[in-house]
């Protein structure tokens, strides 16, 4: 809330806004101001299923008397959604706060304006405020207004997290927002690199199939189909949070927003501890073309681009964007192809239709396929032949004992279609509908022991389907109240199948603590037979053995939600929200036995298998759950440019229906109470943005995943209730336009997130005092963007940045040998812009710092933890052209 900018009127949904009722703009006079190239229409909307299709056929009729209508544009003809247009005062003494906010088409309509002379004021973050006297009469024609960008201003100062366009400091929560152009400038195209510049967010990507999203210490990374995520990842208004389908390439974006703290009211049942909101570019009413290509070390090949064009002028637009990125593996594998590489193809098509002045329809289709080489889970206990245990050096992953094709790989496909409709019902009320369908299918093959031994060969074959429909009504007026309410339906069905293959002779060595899995020369130890405990005769071990387990999960959920903000005074506003959820969940589990009995099942308790205890068919359990989450926030404007806020909110992770060979166990829903306060400001004419927040969390029924050999020698991989936990933290960020040519940014986060000493009953906890996994206590990032004009046609730029993380543990047990000490990574990009052509060179990890991104993993359950190396130094050249 900023006192000088409180006339926020018609809501704009995801920066697409709700269309107004004004007729097609006609030029009566032109208020012209020049806008910079960085300011352009950035639409993003929420949308529809069947109901809005009926509405499209019945456009809302507009009042025609005493109305000021028009359109706000950038000089190149693009609409400017979210701009505020108001009547400040008039010659007849009218002092009322008359105004409107431009919709997705940049249109506005101000009703009830008395005839006569008035001062019209148009404003938007990053633009110079326009003041112009107008005369209103019975025949007043629509206005066309073009705003001039401020010479020195920051991007990313507006967000749509609360379902309408607002300035960052008006949101009573910790929010980080980055424009797509900024992410392009610093070379960010993946979530892990993006998280380095967001305080309180960590993203670990073992592979596109296996990410970990960490918000303020809480990790969401479980691939079990029965387990729900903690962090909500949204794309185009739709949740894509399920772990194995959540990684998408960050290209052709409008912006990415990150909200920390429970966000269930705004982002649904998956937002227990935070939300990542991806807003992709929509089709625009303009012609544009951009292409970019590049090469780099490790045989990198890179291409991306988009084309945008009107199909029917002012009514139907099309945009197509694509990306391809390939790089060889950086960890050589002495027994196969190199590991830890990349290959991704992604494409998107979006269509925007404006059937009436009151309707916006968007159809967006996304497709992505990832086919990189496998991930190097390298053993930290046994070195490869003529090698070391250093995760960054050559590995030797064992041959598959069952399959002839034993290369390690990932093959993952994700696609979705989303239909969005925004319909204006009146100047204050809009109806928004979002309909989406999504699928992912992923097969990853990996060597879990990380050695040349054929002991632990696994696949993970994950599939998922989901459908969602949301209908929302948003209300915003010139008065004291703004808010939204609606309902959501969500259905998903998924499975995770894990085949296990082994050479029993090698697996026997792994189970025997007195025998090394791999000998000093790097060759595997093979035990040909074991004694029969009853007869003493030798039992020969099989060279090839295979078994598998599969978990299944399905959820049908219905939600209703309501969220509103009341302006108590000019400076104080209060926000409250509530979301109620009904869930019908089913969890299933099935073990597929080996075709021939395993010879080691007597040792592991899994007979007739070697690892997974038989189930005798598919086991199933279903249950229903009711829940509610909410938030209460106060926002106080200390000055025109400085806001303070305090929030109390409750988050929830749904119950887990755990089913195994011993039966069903329903874990209680994981809950968190969040207490947060902060201060935000934008000053120096939008050249400086800063924020500071402090928070405390209390967790109950904290759920973790465990993969281990239990006391009976049985292998188990399941969720567990780890009891109570708590967190304290501090986050701060600063962005500044220092001069016309230099901008800088910096972020810092501190978090102390640990398991409590006692549980709900006062009993000592097993993990008491341990630090949350994947959570550095300190993280810092910063950078400088320097742009220097050599001639009017030639511009040079330099963009160095640095990121630091303190010590990280990779398991809740906090083993020192499964951790990464603090480290810093330096990146730099630089080049020239010559007449619309950009030539850029880049170096990532300039100092070639060695570090690991994960440790422990499945191998740790068998006493041989494995480690994944972080990216080494990458460098290359890219050339782009914009038309």
SVG drawing of the C-alpha trace seen along z (x, -y; Angstrom):
<svg xmlns="http://www.w3.org/2000/svg" viewBox="-26 -25 71 106">
<polyline fill="none" stroke="black" stroke-width="0.4" points="0.0,0.0 1.4,-3.4 -0.6,-6.4 -0.1,-8.2 -1.1,-5.2 -4.1,-3.8 -6.6,-4.3 -6.4,-0.7 -9.6,0.0 -10.7,2.7 -8.7,5.9 -6.2,7.1 -5.9,10.9 -2.3,12.1 -1.4,8.9 -3.8,9.7 -6.7,8.0 -10.3,8.0 -11.5,6.4 -13.6,3.3 -16.6,2.3 -15.2,-0.6 -15.6,-0.6 -12.7,-0.1 -10.4,-3.1 -10.7,-6.0 -8.2,-8.9 -9.8,-12.1 -6.5,-13.6 -3.2,-11.9 -1.4,-12.3 2.1,-11.1 4.9,-10.1 7.9,-8.0 8.4,-4.5 11.6,-2.7 12.3,0.6 12.1,2.4 8.5,1.4 6.0,3.4 2.8,5.2 3.2,8.2 -0.1,10.1 -0.9,13.1 -4.5,14.1 -6.7,16.6 -9.3,18.4 -12.0,20.9 -13.7,24.1 -17.3,24.4 -19.0,21.7 -17.1,18.8 -17.9,20.1 -21.5,19.2 -20.5,15.8 -18.5,15.1 -21.7,15.2 -23.4,12.6 -21.1,9.6 -21.8,7.2 -23.4,3.9 -21.7,0.7 -23.2,-2.5 -22.6,-5.3 -23.3,-8.5 -20.7,-10.6 -18.0,-8.0 -14.3,-8.6 -12.9,-5.7 -9.7,-5.0 -6.5,-2.9 -3.0,-3.2 -0.2,-2.1 3.5,-1.9 4.9,-3.9 5.3,-0.7 1.6,-0.1 1.5,2.6 -1.2,2.4 -0.2,1.5 -2.3,3.5 -2.4,2.5 -2.0,-1.2 -4.0,-3.4 -6.1,-6.2 -8.1,-8.5 -9.9,-11.8 -8.2,-13.9 -10.3,-17.0 -12.7,-19.1 -13.8,-22.7 -17.2,-22.0 -15.6,-20.8 -15.8,-17.1 -13.2,-15.6 -14.3,-11.9 -11.8,-9.2 -13.0,-8.3 -10.7,-6.0 -10.0,-2.6 -7.2,-0.2 -6.4,0.8 -7.3,4.4 -5.5,6.9 -6.1,4.7 -4.9,1.6 -8.5,0.3 -10.1,-1.7 -13.5,-3.1 -14.3,-5.7 -18.0,-6.0 -19.9,-8.9 -17.6,-11.7 -19.5,-15.1 -19.3,-17.2 -16.7,-19.9 -13.0,-20.2 -11.0,-17.6 -7.4,-16.6 -6.8,-13.1 -3.8,-11.3 -2.3,-8.1 0.4,-6.2 2.3,-2.9 5.3,-1.6 8.5,-2.5 6.7,-5.2 6.5,-8.9 3.1,-10.0 1.0,-11.8 -1.3,-14.8 -3.5,-16.3 -6.6,-18.5 -9.5,-17.0 -13.0,-18.3 -15.9,-15.8 -19.1,-16.2 -21.9,-14.2 -19.8,-13.4 -16.4,-12.8 -14.3,-10.4 -12.1,-7.7 -8.6,-8.7 -5.3,-7.1 -2.6,-7.6 1.1,-6.7 3.3,-6.7 6.9,-7.6 9.3,-5.3 11.4,-6.9 15.0,-7.3 16.2,-5.4 13.8,-2.7 13.8,0.9 11.8,3.7 9.8,6.3 8.1,3.9 4.6,5.2 3.2,8.7 -0.1,10.5 0.2,12.8 -3.0,11.6 -4.9,12.1 -4.7,8.4 -1.8,6.1 -0.1,4.6 3.2,3.1 5.5,5.4 5.4,3.4 1.6,3.6 1.7,7.4 1.6,8.3 4.1,11.1 7.7,11.7 7.7,11.6 10.5,11.8 9.8,11.0 12.1,11.1 11.2,10.0 12.0,12.4 14.3,9.9 16.4,9.8 16.6,13.6 17.8,13.6 20.4,10.9 22.0,13.0 21.6,16.3 19.0,18.0 17.0,20.7 16.7,23.4 15.1,23.4 18.4,24.2 20.1,21.1 17.0,19.0 16.9,19.9 20.4,18.5 19.0,15.0 15.9,15.5 16.4,15.2 14.9,18.1 14.6,20.4 16.9,23.3 16.3,25.6 18.3,28.8 18.1,30.6 19.7,34.0 17.9,34.4 14.7,32.9 13.0,36.0 14.3,35.5 14.2,31.9 14.0,30.5 12.3,27.2 13.2,25.8 11.5,22.7 12.8,21.5 14.2,24.9 11.2,27.0 12.0,29.4 9.5,30.7 11.1,33.5 9.2,36.7 8.5,38.8 6.1,41.2 2.8,40.9 1.0,41.0 2.8,37.9 1.7,34.4 4.2,31.5 4.8,28.7 5.8,26.0 3.3,25.0 4.8,24.5 2.3,22.6 2.4,22.1 -0.2,20.0 -2.5,20.2 -2.2,24.0 -0.4,26.1 2.4,28.2 3.7,29.1 4.0,32.9 7.7,33.5 8.4,35.6 6.6,33.1 7.5,29.8 10.8,28.9 10.2,26.7 12.6,24.5 12.4,20.8 12.2,19.2 10.1,16.5 8.8,15.4 7.0,12.3 8.2,12.9 8.6,15.3 7.3,14.5 8.2,16.3 6.1,16.0 7.5,17.4 5.3,18.6 2.0,20.6 0.1,19.5 -2.8,21.9 -5.4,19.1 -3.8,17.8 -2.2,20.9 -4.1,23.9 -3.4,27.1 0.2,27.6 1.4,24.2 2.1,25.3 5.3,23.2 5.5,21.2 4.8,20.8 6.7,20.2 4.5,18.5 5.7,18.7 4.0,16.2 4.8,17.0 4.5,14.5 1.1,14.4 0.3,13.6 0.2,9.9 -1.3,7.6 2.0,6.9 4.5,8.5 7.8,9.6 10.5,12.1 13.5,13.1 16.1,15.8 19.1,16.8 21.7,19.4 25.0,20.4 27.8,22.9 29.9,23.7 32.3,26.1 31.3,29.7 29.8,29.6 27.0,27.3 24.4,26.4 21.7,23.8 18.8,22.3 15.7,20.3 13.3,17.9 9.8,16.8 7.5,15.4 4.4,13.3 1.8,12.1 -1.8,10.9 -4.0,13.3 -7.0,11.0 -6.1,7.5 -7.1,6.3 -8.9,9.6 -6.9,12.8 -3.1,13.2 -0.6,16.1 2.7,16.6 5.1,19.6 8.3,20.0 10.8,22.9 14.1,23.9 16.7,26.5 19.7,27.0 22.2,29.9 25.5,30.5 27.7,33.6 28.1,35.2 30.8,33.7 31.6,36.8 33.3,39.5 32.1,43.0 34.7,45.8 32.0,48.4 29.6,46.3 28.5,42.9 29.5,39.7 27.1,38.6 25.7,35.3 24.8,33.8 21.8,32.0 19.4,32.3 16.1,30.5 13.6,29.5 10.7,27.3 8.0,25.6 5.0,23.5 2.1,22.1 -0.3,19.5 -3.4,18.0 -5.3,15.0 -8.8,14.1 -10.7,10.9 -14.3,11.7 -15.7,8.6 -14.3,5.6 -15.2,7.4 -13.6,10.8 -10.1,12.3 -9.6,15.9 -6.2,17.5 -5.2,21.0 -1.7,22.1 -0.1,25.5 3.3,26.5 5.5,29.4 8.9,30.4 11.1,33.5 14.3,34.2 16.7,36.8 20.0,36.2 22.5,38.8 22.2,40.4 23.1,38.9 26.4,39.8 25.6,41.1 29.3,41.7 30.3,43.8 32.2,42.0 33.5,45.3 34.9,47.2 37.0,45.7 36.7,46.7 39.6,48.5 42.7,46.2 40.5,43.4 39.4,41.6 36.2,41.1 36.1,37.4 32.5,36.9 33.8,34.6 36.3,37.1 35.7,40.2 33.2,42.8 32.7,46.4 29.1,47.4 28.5,51.1 27.0,53.0 23.3,53.9 23.1,57.6 19.7,58.1 19.4,55.7 21.6,55.8 21.3,52.0 22.8,50.8 23.4,47.2 22.2,44.7 19.7,42.2 16.5,40.1 13.6,39.9 10.9,37.5 8.0,35.9 5.7,33.2 2.8,31.6 -0.2,29.5 -3.0,27.5 -4.6,24.6 -7.7,22.6 -8.2,19.3 -11.0,16.8 -11.5,13.5 -14.9,11.9 -15.9,8.5 -19.4,8.6 -19.3,4.9 -16.7,2.2 -15.9,3.8 -16.6,7.5 -14.9,10.0 -15.3,13.7 -12.2,15.8 -12.0,19.5 -9.0,21.7 -9.2,25.2 -6.2,27.4 -5.0,30.9 -1.5,32.1 0.6,35.3 4.1,36.4 5.9,39.7 9.4,40.2 11.8,43.1 15.2,42.7 17.8,45.4 20.5,45.1 23.3,47.0 22.5,46.6 25.8,48.0 27.9,45.7 30.6,48.3 31.6,50.9 29.7,53.5 26.4,54.7 24.8,54.6 22.1,51.9 20.7,51.1 17.4,49.2 14.8,47.6 12.2,45.0 9.2,45.1 6.9,42.3 3.6,41.3 1.0,38.7 -2.2,37.1 -4.1,34.2 -7.2,32.1 -8.2,28.9 -11.0,26.4 -11.1,23.1 -13.8,20.4 -13.2,17.2 -15.0,13.9 -12.9,10.8 -14.2,7.6 -12.4,4.3 -13.9,0.8 -12.9,-2.7 -14.1,-2.1 -12.5,-0.3 -12.8,3.3 -11.2,5.6 -11.2,9.3 -12.0,12.5 -13.7,15.8 -14.4,19.0 -14.1,22.8 -11.6,25.3 -11.8,28.9 -8.6,31.0 -8.1,34.6 -4.8,36.4 -3.7,40.0 -0.2,41.2 2.2,44.1 5.9,44.7 7.3,48.0 10.8,48.9 12.4,52.1 15.5,53.4 18.1,55.5 21.2,57.1 23.8,59.8 23.3,61.7 27.0,62.4 27.7,58.7 24.6,58.0 25.8,60.6 29.1,58.7 27.2,55.5 25.2,57.1 28.3,58.6 30.1,55.9 33.3,58.0 33.6,58.1 34.4,55.0 31.9,54.3 34.8,53.3 38.4,54.4 41.4,52.1 41.8,52.4 38.3,51.1 36.9,54.5 33.7,55.8 33.8,58.6 31.6,61.5 30.6,64.2 29.6,67.3 27.5,69.0 26.3,68.8 25.8,71.7 22.3,73.1 21.7,72.4 19.9,75.7 22.1,78.2 25.4,76.3 25.4,77.0 26.4,74.1 23.6,72.3 24.8,70.9 23.8,67.2 22.2,65.9 24.0,63.7 20.8,61.9 17.8,61.1 14.9,58.6 12.0,57.5 10.0,54.3 7.5,52.3 5.0,49.8 3.1,47.2 -0.1,45.6 -1.8,42.4 -5.0,40.7 -6.7,37.6 -9.9,35.9 -10.2,32.5 -12.8,29.8 -12.0,26.4 -13.7,23.1 -11.8,20.0 -12.3,16.3 -9.8,13.6 -10.3,9.9 -8.6,6.6 -10.2,3.7 -8.6,0.3 -9.2,-0.7 -7.6,-4.1 -5.5,-5.8 -2.5,-4.1 -3.8,-0.8 -5.3,2.2 -6.2,5.6 -6.3,8.8 -7.9,12.1 -8.3,15.3 -9.6,18.8 -9.6,21.9 -11.6,25.0 -10.7,28.4 -12.3,31.8 -10.0,34.6 -10.8,38.1 -7.4,39.9 -6.3,43.5 -2.9,45.0 -1.9,48.4 1.2,50.5 2.2,53.7 5.4,55.7 6.1,57.7 8.0,60.8 11.1,62.1 10.4,64.8 12.7,67.1 13.1,66.9 15.9,64.8 18.6,66.7 19.3,63.8 15.7,63.3 16.4,65.3 19.0,62.7 16.8,59.6 13.4,61.0 12.0,60.4 11.8,64.0 11.0,65.0 12.5,61.6 15.8,60.2 14.8,56.6 11.1,55.9 8.8,58.1 6.0,59.6 2.4,58.2 0.4,61.0 -1.2,58.5 -2.1,54.8 -2.9,53.4 -5.2,50.4 -6.5,47.9 -8.8,44.9 -9.9,42.1 -11.5,38.7 -10.2,35.6 -11.5,32.1 -9.2,29.2 -8.9,25.4 -6.0,23.0 -6.0,19.2 -4.1,16.0 -4.5,12.7 -2.3,9.8 -2.0,6.1 -0.3,3.6 0.7,0.1 2.1,-2.7 4.7,-4.4 5.3,-6.9 4.3,-7.2 7.1,-4.8 7.6,-2.6 5.3,0.1 5.3,2.4 3.4,5.6 2.7,8.4 1.1,11.8 -0.2,14.9 -1.0,17.9 -1.5,21.6 -0.3,24.1 -1.0,27.7 0.5,30.7 -2.2,33.3 -2.3,36.6 -0.3,39.5 -1.9,42.9 1.1,45.2 0.5,48.8 3.1,51.5 3.3,55.3 2.4,54.8 -0.9,52.9 -2.0,49.3 -0.9,46.4 -2.4,42.9 0.1,40.2 -1.4,37.1 -1.5,33.9 1.7,31.9 0.8,28.4 2.7,25.2 2.0,21.9 3.8,19.0 4.5,15.6 6.1,12.9 6.7,9.2 8.6,7.0 9.2,3.7 9.3,2.8 10.1,-0.3 10.4,-1.7 12.0,-5.1 14.2,-7.5 11.6,-7.7 11.3,-3.9 15.2,-3.5 15.6,-1.7 13.6,1.3 14.4,2.9 12.8,5.3 13.5,6.8 11.5,9.6 11.7,11.8 9.8,15.0 9.1,17.9 7.6,21.3 6.2,24.1 5.7,27.5 3.7,30.4 3.7,34.0 6.7,33.1 6.9,35.7 10.2,37.0 11.1,39.8 13.3,42.6 15.2,45.3 17.0,47.7 17.5,51.3 15.4,51.6 16.2,53.5 15.0,56.8 17.3,56.3 14.4,55.4 14.8,52.6 12.1,49.9 11.4,46.7 8.5,44.9 7.3,41.6 7.7,41.1 6.4,38.7 9.4,37.0 7.5,35.0 7.9,31.3 10.2,28.8 10.7,25.0 12.5,22.3 13.6,18.7 14.9,16.6 15.7,13.3 15.6,12.2 16.6,9.0 17.0,7.8 18.0,4.6 17.8,3.6 19.0,0.2 19.3,-1.7 22.6,-3.5 22.9,-5.4 21.4,-5.3 23.9,-2.6 24.4,-0.7 22.0,1.4 22.8,3.6 21.1,6.2 21.8,8.2 20.0,10.7 20.7,12.3 18.9,15.0 19.5,16.5 17.5,19.5 17.8,21.6 15.5,24.6 15.8,27.6 13.9,30.4 12.6,29.7 14.0,31.5 10.6,33.1 7.5,34.1 3.9,33.3 3.8,35.6 7.0,34.2 9.0,37.3 12.6,36.9 12.9,36.9 15.3,38.9 16.4,36.0 16.4,33.4 18.5,30.3 19.3,31.5 19.3,29.0 16.9,29.4 18.4,31.0 19.3,28.9 19.1,25.7 22.2,23.4 22.0,21.2 23.4,18.3 23.0,17.6 24.0,14.5 23.9,13.4 24.5,10.2 25.4,8.7 25.9,5.7 24.5,4.9 26.5,2.4 25.3,1.1 27.4,-1.5 26.6,-3.3 29.6,-3.4 27.8,-5.0 24.0,-5.4 24.1,-2.0 26.5,-0.1 26.0,0.7 28.4,2.7 27.3,4.6 28.9,6.5 27.0,8.6 29.1,10.2 27.3,12.0 28.3,14.1 26.4,16.6 27.3,18.1 25.9,20.9 27.0,21.9 27.2,25.6 24.5,27.9 23.5,31.3 21.9,33.7 20.2,35.9 18.2,35.2 20.7,37.3 23.3,34.5 26.2,36.8 29.3,34.8 30.5,37.1 27.2,36.4 27.4,32.6 28.9,29.8 30.9,27.0 30.2,23.4 31.3,22.2 30.9,19.3 30.4,19.4 31.2,16.4 29.5,16.0 30.1,13.3 28.4,12.4 29.3,9.6 29.1,8.5 27.8,6.0 24.4,4.9 24.8,3.7 21.7,2.5 19.4,5.1 21.9,7.9 23.4,9.0 26.7,10.9 27.4,12.3 30.1,14.3 29.6,16.1 31.5,18.0 29.6,19.8 31.6,20.9 34.5,18.8 36.9,20.2 35.9,23.8 34.8,24.4 34.2,28.0 31.1,28.8 28.4,31.4 24.7,30.8 23.5,34.0 24.9,36.8 23.7,40.0 20.9,41.1 19.8,44.8 23.3,46.1 23.5,44.7 20.9,47.2 23.4,50.0 26.4,48.2 27.8,46.8 26.6,43.2 26.8,41.6 27.5,38.0 26.5,35.8 29.0,33.2 27.9,29.7 28.4,28.1 32.1,27.2 33.1,24.2 31.0,23.6 31.7,21.0 30.4,20.1 29.1,17.6 25.5,16.7 24.2,14.4 20.6,13.1 18.6,10.9 15.3,9.1 13.0,7.9"/>
</svg>
